[in-house]
């Protein structure tokens, strides 16, 4: 299983936690998920940054275009018990793969 990033365009947004009222700042980037079970990729948004600090979000860099292997250590469960991908743990695929 791998993802592909086509460009460096990101979208910034903010959300307020219903539980705590805390404001979070998010930077998202479009990606395509390729699996063996599907003929075509699934499009999704990957969080490049999810933080309570707006300056930290604004300083985050987009993921470089390319294909990245999704290994087990790229996944984690967040504070809301949701499955997420850690962009720092994506493994670039070589062109021949």
N, C-alpha and C positions, 0 to 999 in steps of 0.2 A: 504494500500500500504506500502511495506517495502523494504529495501535493505539488501543485505547480503554481508559482507566482508569476504573473505575466508582466506586471509593471510596478512602479513604486508609488502609485497614487494611494493615498490614505484618506480616511474620513475620521474626523474628530467629533465626539459627542460626550455628553455628561448624563449621568443618571443619579437619582437619589434613592438610597436604600429605604425600603418600606419599613424595615425592622428598626434601624438606628437613626434614620434621617440624615446619615452621612452622605456627602456628595462625592461621587467617583467620576474620574475623567478617563475616557476610553479613546484609543486610537485603533482603528480597524483597517484591514486591507483585504481586498478580494483575493480569493484563492480557488483552485479547483482540486477536488479530491478524486483520485483514481484508485479504484479497487478492482480486483480480479473478477468480481461478481457482476460488474456493470460494463456495458459497452461504451457508455459516455460518462464523462466526469460529472460529479456533483459540485455545483458552485456553492461557496459559503464564505463567510467573513471570519477572518482570524484576528484575534485581539493581539495587536503588536504591543500595546500597553494598557494596563488596567490598574489605576492607582488613585489614591485620595489626594495626590499632589499634582496640580495642573502644570506646574513647571516641569516636573518629571515626565509627564505625558508629552508635553511639547518638545522636550529634548530627545524623545525616543525616535530612532531611525526606522524607516520602513525595511521590510525584509527584501533583500535583493532578488530580482527576477531569477527564476530557475526552478529546477525540480529538487524536491527534498524528500528523503525517506522518513517515514513516520515509524520510529522504533518505540518499543514499550516505554522507555524513559522519557519520551516526548509528552506523554499523557499524565495528567494529574487531576485530582478531584478538588474543586475549589471550596470556599467556605459555605456555599449554598448547595453542596453535594452534587455539583454539576461537573461533567467531564469537560476538560479543557486541554488545549495544546500549548506547551511552552515553546515559543519561537526560538529561544536560545538553545533548545535541544534538537532542532531540526538538523538532519545530516544531509548536506548537499550530495546529489547524485552526479556521477560523472556522465558526460555526454553519451558514452557507449551503453549505459545501463538502460 
